[in-house]
Amino acid sequence: MQILDLFCGAGGAAMGYHRAFPEAEIIGVDINPQPRYPFTFVQADAMTYPLDGFDFIHASPPCHDHSNATAVSRSTAGKRGTGWMLNATIDRLRDLAVPWVVENVGAATMPTDIYVFRLCGSSFGLDLRRHRLFASNMPISPPKCAHGWQTPRFPSLYNANRKAGRLSPVVGVHGNTQYVGDFALRCAAMGIDWMTNAELAQAIPPAYTEYIGNQWTA
């Protein structure tokens, strides 16, 4: 089995598929070097990389122009001109016979003529929420959010809240680390131990794609 991981980043999605399909060969493609990608990596343009010969395709096109995250939002950093890649990637994949999944941030606008679902870290017992949207040519039954068990117990990323003794119900995985032990908490919350902080901020938890892989074969 061969899995193609387009816009692969440092491999959060790929690790989830590896856990679902331990014997699969995973090929990651990104235009930027990814020295910590845990599987076979090809530095190339994901928008033009050949799709033939793969049994499953995952794509995570750049999310900056769709993001509402404080430190990287359109309002604070401006658009990067990559927003078009989301629909262009879906259009490139939509007529393929093999299963495919395209991931983006929760604020992204997905087409209405394909399967779209949302995943949340709370559904997988993770100490974060990190809502992400997925478009696919296969139906997936997503678990519901379970925010209720996430009670305040972590230092806030915001200085004013920490000084006031206010705790956060989740670990924030965006922007710079803010206190001693912050990075270790981020790694544990994401289920990722091989990335830098900057890579973590762009990744999705492997639990998400492990679930998708298991749903595909269920």
ROGUFI-485236 format. One line per 10 residues: number of its first residue (from 1); their letters; for each residue z negated, y negated, x negated of N, C-alpha, C. Coordinates in steps of 0.1 Angstrom, whole numbers, plus 5000, padded with zeros to 4 digits. Layout:
REM ROGUFI-485236
NUM	a	Z,Y,X,Z,Y,X,Z,Y,X | ... $
***
This chain:
REM ROGUFI-485236
1	mqildlfcga	5000,5012,4992,5000,5000,5000,5000,4988,4991 | 5008,4978,4995,5009,4965,4987,5006,4954,4996 | 4997,4945,4992,4993,4933,4999,4997,4921,4991 | 5003,4911,4998,5007,4899,4992,4998,4888,4996 | 4992,4881,4987,4982,4870,4989,4988,4857,4985 | 4994,4850,4994,5000,4837,4991,4990,4825,4991 | 4992,4816,4982,4983,4805,4980,4969,4811,4977 | 4968,4820,4968,4957,4829,4966,4944,4822,4961 | 4945,4811,4955,4933,4805,4949,4926,4815,4940 | 4913,4815,4940,4905,4824,4931,4902,4837,4937 $
11	ggaamgyhra	4907,4840,4949,4907,4854,4954,4896,4858,4964 | 4891,4848,4972,4881,4851,4982,4887,4860,4993 | 4899,4857,4998,4905,4865,5008,4909,4879,5002 | 4914,4878,4990,4919,4891,4984,4907,4901,4983 | 4896,4896,4979,4884,4906,4977,4881,4912,4991 | 4882,4905,5002,4879,4911,5015,4889,4922,5018 | 4902,4920,5015,4912,4930,5017,4910,4942,5008 | 4906,4940,4996,4903,4950,4986,4891,4959,4992 | 4881,4953,4998,4870,4961,5003,4875,4969,5015 | 4884,4964,5023,4890,4971,5034,4900,4982,5030 $
21	fpeaeiigvd	4907,4980,5019,4917,4989,5014,4916,4990,4999 | 4906,4998,4995,4903,4999,4980,4914,5004,4972 | 4924,5012,4977,4935,5017,4970,4947,5008,4970 | 4947,4997,4977,4958,4989,4978,4961,4981,4965 | 4973,4978,4962,4977,4969,4951,4978,4955,4957 | 4971,4945,4952,4971,4932,4957,4977,4923,4947 | 4987,4915,4952,4994,4906,4943,4991,4892,4948 | 4985,4884,4940,4981,4870,4943,4992,4860,4938 | 4996,4850,4946,5006,4841,4941,5000,4827,4944 | 5000,4818,4933,4996,4804,4935,5004,4796,4925 $
31	inpqprypft	5006,4784,4928,5014,4775,4919,5005,4770,4907 | 4992,4771,4909,4983,4767,4898,4977,4780,4891 | 4974,4779,4878,4968,4790,4872,4954,4794,4879 | 4952,4807,4879,4940,4812,4886,4934,4823,4876 | 4927,4818,4866,4922,4828,4856,4911,4837,4861 | 4905,4834,4872,4894,4842,4877,4899,4851,4889 | 4912,4850,4892,4916,4859,4903,4914,4873,4899 | 4908,4881,4908,4903,4895,4904,4914,4906,4905 | 4926,4902,4909,4936,4913,4910,4949,4908,4903 | 4960,4914,4905,4973,4910,4898,4977,4896,4903 $
41	fvqadamtyp	4979,4887,4893,4982,4873,4896,4996,4869,4891 | 5003,4862,4900,5016,4856,4896,5016,4841,4898 | 5018,4834,4888,5019,4819,4890,5033,4816,4894 | 5034,4811,4907,5047,4808,4913,5045,4800,4925 | 5056,4795,4931,5056,4787,4943,5055,4797,4955 | 5043,4797,4962,5041,4806,4973,5051,4803,4985 | 5057,4791,4985,5067,4788,4996,5080,4795,4994 | 5083,4800,4982,5096,4806,4979,5094,4820,4974 | 5082,4825,4972,5080,4838,4966,5086,4849,4975 | 5093,4859,4970,5099,4869,4978,5089,4877,4986 $
51	ldgfdfihas	5092,4880,4999,5083,4887,5008,5086,4902,5009 | 5097,4906,5004,5102,4920,5006,5093,4930,4999 | 5091,4941,5005,5084,4953,4999,5069,4953,5001 | 5063,4943,5008,5049,4943,5011,5045,4949,5024 | 5034,4955,5025,5029,4961,5037,5021,4952,5046 | 5015,4941,5040,5006,4932,5046,5007,4919,5039 | 5007,4907,5046,5008,4894,5039,4998,4885,5044 | 4990,4879,5035,4980,4869,5039,4985,4856,5032 | 4982,4845,5039,4986,4832,5033,4975,4822,5037 | 4971,4814,5027,4961,4803,5029,4967,4790,5024 $
61	ppchdhsnat	4977,4784,5031,4983,4772,5026,4973,4760,5025 | 4975,4750,5017,4966,4740,5015,4960,4734,5028 | 4947,4732,5028,4940,4727,5040,4936,4713,5040 | 4938,4706,5029,4932,4692,5027,4937,4683,5039 | 4949,4683,5042,4954,4674,5053,4949,4677,5067 | 4943,4689,5068,4938,4693,5081,4922,4692,5081 | 4916,4690,5070,4902,4691,5069,4894,4679,5073 | 4882,4682,5079,4873,4671,5083,4861,4671,5074 | 4861,4680,5063,4849,4680,5054,4847,4667,5048 | 4835,4662,5047,4832,4649,5043,4838,4645,5030 $
71	avsrstagkr	4836,4653,5019,4841,4649,5006,4855,4650,5003 | 4863,4657,5012,4877,4659,5009,4885,4656,5021 | 4880,4648,5030,4887,4645,5043,4898,4636,5040 | 4907,4635,5050,4918,4626,5049,4914,4611,5048 | 4902,4608,5055,4898,4594,5055,4892,4590,5041 | 4886,4599,5034,4880,4595,5021,4890,4597,5009 | 4898,4607,5010,4907,4610,4998,4922,4607,5001 | 4925,4605,5014,4939,4603,5017,4947,4617,5018 | 4958,4616,5024,4966,4628,5026,4973,4632,5012 | 4974,4645,5010,4981,4650,4998,4995,4654,5001 $
81	gtgwmlnati	5000,4653,5013,5014,4656,5016,5017,4671,5017 | 5006,4679,5019,5008,4693,5019,5006,4699,5033 | 5003,4690,5043,5000,4695,5056,5012,4703,5063 | 5024,4699,5059,5036,4706,5065,5036,4721,5061 | 5029,4725,5051,5030,4739,5046,5024,4749,5056 | 5015,4744,5064,5009,4754,5074,5020,4759,5084 | 5026,4750,5091,5036,4755,5100,5048,4761,5093 | 5052,4755,5082,5063,4761,5074,5060,4775,5070 | 5048,4778,5066,5044,4792,5062,5045,4801,5074 | 5039,4797,5085,5040,4805,5098,5054,4808,5102 $
91	drlrdlavpw	5063,4797,5101,5077,4799,5105,5084,4809,5095 | 5080,4809,5083,5086,4818,5073,5082,4833,5076 | 5070,4835,5081,5064,4848,5083,5067,4854,5097 | 5069,4845,5107,5068,4849,5121,5077,4860,5125 | 5089,4862,5119,5098,4872,5123,5097,4885,5114 | 5088,4886,5106,5086,4898,5097,5080,4909,5106 | 5084,4921,5102,5079,4933,5110,5065,4937,5105 | 5062,4934,5093,5049,4938,5087,5038,4928,5092 | 5025,4933,5093,5014,4924,5097,5012,4913,5088 | 5009,4901,5093,5006,4889,5085,4995,4881,5091 $
101	vvenvgaatm	4989,4873,5082,4978,4865,5087,4979,4852,5079 | 4978,4840,5086,4977,4827,5079,4964,4821,5083 | 4957,4816,5072,4944,4810,5074,4944,4795,5071 | 4935,4788,5078,4933,4774,5076,4920,4769,5081 | 4917,4757,5079,4904,4751,5084,4903,4751,5099 | 4891,4749,5104,4889,4749,5118,4895,4738,5126 | 4898,4727,5119,4904,4715,5125,4919,4716,5125 | 4925,4726,5119,4940,4727,5119,4945,4730,5133 | 4958,4725,5135,4965,4728,5147,4974,4740,5145 | 4972,4750,5152,4980,4762,5151,4990,4763,5162 $
111	ptdiyvfrlc	5002,4770,5160,5011,4772,5171,5005,4779,5182 | 5010,4778,5194,5004,4784,5206,5011,4797,5210 | 5022,4800,5203,5030,4812,5207,5027,4824,5199 | 5016,4824,5191,5012,4836,5183,4997,4838,5185 | 4992,4849,5180,4977,4851,5181,4970,4842,5172 | 4960,4835,5177,4951,4826,5169,4937,4830,5172 | 4928,4831,5162,4914,4834,5164,4906,4827,5153 | 4893,4825,5156,4884,4818,5147,4873,4828,5142 | 4869,4827,5129,4858,4834,5124,4848,4825,5118 | 4835,4829,5119,4824,4821,5115,4814,4830,5106 $
121	gssfgldlrr	4808,4824,5096,4799,4831,5087,4787,4837,5095 | 4783,4830,5105,4771,4835,5113,4774,4848,5119 | 4786,4852,5122,4790,4865,5128,4788,4876,5118 | 4787,4873,5105,4787,4884,5095,4774,4883,5088 | 4763,4876,5093,4751,4876,5086,4750,4867,5074 | 4760,4858,5073,4761,4850,5061,4753,4837,5063 | 4747,4831,5053,4739,4819,5054,4748,4806,5054 | 4759,4807,5062,4768,4796,5063,4776,4798,5076 | 4783,4787,5080,4792,4789,5092,4807,4789,5088 | 4811,4779,5081,4825,4779,5076,4835,4784,5085 $
131	hrlfasnmpi	4837,4777,5096,4847,4781,5106,4861,4780,5101 | 4868,4791,5103,4882,4791,5098,4891,4797,5109 | 4903,4791,5111,4913,4796,5120,4922,4805,5113 | 4927,4815,5121,4937,4825,5116,4948,4826,5126 | 4960,4826,5122,4972,4829,5130,4977,4842,5125 | 4982,4850,5135,4987,4863,5131,4997,4868,5141 | 5005,4878,5137,5014,4885,5146,5008,4897,5152 | 4995,4899,5149,4988,4911,5155,4975,4906,5162 | 4972,4912,5173,4960,4908,5180,4947,4912,5173 | 4938,4903,5171,4925,4905,5165,4914,4901,5175 $
141	sppkcahgwq	4904,4909,5176,4893,4906,5185,4881,4900,5176 | 4880,4887,5176,4870,4881,5167,4856,4882,5173 | 4846,4884,5164,4832,4884,5169,4828,4869,5173 | 4819,4868,5182,4815,4854,5186,4806,4848,5175 | 4805,4835,5175,4796,4828,5166,4782,4832,5170 | 4773,4833,5160,4759,4836,5162,4750,4826,5155 | 4752,4814,5158,4744,4803,5151,4729,4804,5154 | 4725,4811,5165,4711,4810,5168,4701,4816,5158 | 4705,4825,5150,4696,4831,5140,4695,4823,5128 | 4704,4813,5126,4704,4805,5114,4694,4793,5116 $
151	tprfpslyna	4682,4796,5113,4671,4786,5115,4670,4777,5102 | 4665,4765,5103,4664,4756,5091,4655,4763,5080 | 4661,4765,5068,4653,4771,5057,4659,4768,5044 | 4670,4760,5043,4676,4756,5030,4675,4742,5027 | 4675,4738,5015,4675,4723,5012,4688,4717,5016 | 4688,4706,5022,4700,4699,5026,4708,4694,5015 | 4721,4693,5017,4730,4687,5006,4728,4672,5006 | 4722,4666,5016,4720,4651,5017,4707,4647,5011 | 4707,4638,5002,4695,4634,4995,4684,4628,5005 | 4688,4620,5014,4679,4615,5024,4672,4625,5032 $
161	nrkagrlspv	4679,4636,5036,4673,4647,5043,4663,4655,5035 | 4667,4657,5022,4658,4664,5013,4645,4656,5011 | 4646,4643,5008,4635,4635,5006,4625,4635,5018 | 4631,4636,5030,4624,4636,5042,4618,4649,5046 | 4622,4659,5038,4617,4673,5040,4624,4680,5051 | 4636,4675,5055,4644,4682,5066,4652,4693,5059 | 4652,4705,5065,4659,4716,5060,4672,4718,5068 | 4681,4725,5062,4694,4729,5068,4694,4743,5073 | 4700,4747,5084,4701,4761,5088,4711,4769,5080 | 4720,4762,5073,4730,4769,5065,4731,4763,5051 $
171	vgvhgntqyv	4737,4770,5042,4740,4765,5029,4753,4758,5029 | 4754,4746,5024,4766,4738,5024,4774,4742,5012 | 4787,4745,5014,4795,4749,5002,4807,4739,5002 | 4804,4727,4998,4815,4717,4996,4809,4706,4987 | 4818,4699,4981,4813,4689,4972,4806,4694,4960 | 4799,4685,4953,4792,4688,4941,4779,4695,4944 | 4773,4703,4935,4760,4708,4937,4750,4697,4936 | 4739,4698,4944,4730,4687,4946,4715,4689,4941 | 4712,4701,4938,4698,4704,4933,4698,4717,4926 | 4687,4719,4919,4685,4732,4911,4686,4744,4920 $
181	gdfalrcaam	4694,4753,4917,4695,4765,4925,4706,4765,4935 | 4712,4753,4937,4722,4751,4948,4734,4760,4946 | 4739,4761,4933,4751,4769,4931,4748,4784,4934 | 4737,4789,4930,4733,4803,4932,4733,4806,4947 | 4727,4796,4955,4727,4798,4970,4741,4798,4975 | 4750,4790,4970,4764,4790,4975,4771,4803,4973 | 4769,4808,4961,4775,4821,4957,4770,4832,4966 | 4757,4832,4969,4751,4843,4977,4756,4841,4992 | 4756,4829,4996,4761,4827,5010,4775,4831,5013 | 4784,4829,5003,4798,4832,5004,4800,4847,5001 $
191	gidwmtnael	4791,4854,4994,4794,4867,4990,4804,4868,4978 | 4803,4857,4970,4812,4856,4958,4805,4853,4946 | 4807,4860,4935,4800,4858,4923,4809,4855,4910 | 4822,4853,4912,4831,4851,4901,4837,4837,4900 | 4834,4828,4909,4841,4816,4910,4833,4804,4905 | 4840,4793,4901,4833,4781,4899,4830,4774,4912 | 4822,4763,4911,4818,4756,4923,4830,4750,4930 | 4840,4745,4923,4852,4739,4929,4860,4750,4936 | 4861,4762,4930,4868,4773,4936,4861,4778,4949 | 4848,4779,4948,4840,4782,4960,4843,4773,4972 $
201	aqaippayte	4844,4760,4969,4846,4750,4980,4859,4752,4987 | 4869,4759,4981,4882,4761,4987,4884,4775,4992 | 4874,4784,4990,4875,4798,4993,4871,4801,5007 | 4874,4813,5012,4868,4819,5024,4860,4831,5020 | 4849,4834,5027,4841,4846,5024,4849,4859,5025 | 4848,4868,5016,4855,4881,5017,4852,4888,5030 | 4840,4885,5036,4837,4892,5048,4847,4890,5059 | 4853,4878,5059,4863,4875,5069,4875,4884,5068 | 4881,4885,5057,4893,4893,5055,4890,4908,5055 | 4878,4912,5051,4874,4926,5053,4874,4930,5067 $
211	yignqwta	4869,4921,5076,4869,4923,5090,4883,4924,5095 | 4892,4915,5091,4906,4915,5096,4913,4928,5092 | 4911,4932,5079,4917,4945,5075,4912,4957,5083 | 4899,4957,5086,4894,4968,5094,4899,4968,5108 | 4901,4956,5114,4906,4955,5127,4921,4959,5128 | 4928,4957,5117,4942,4961,5117,4943,4976,5118 | 4935,4983,5111,4936,4998,5111,4927,5004,5121 | 4920,4997,5130,4911,5003,5140,4919,5010,5151 $
***
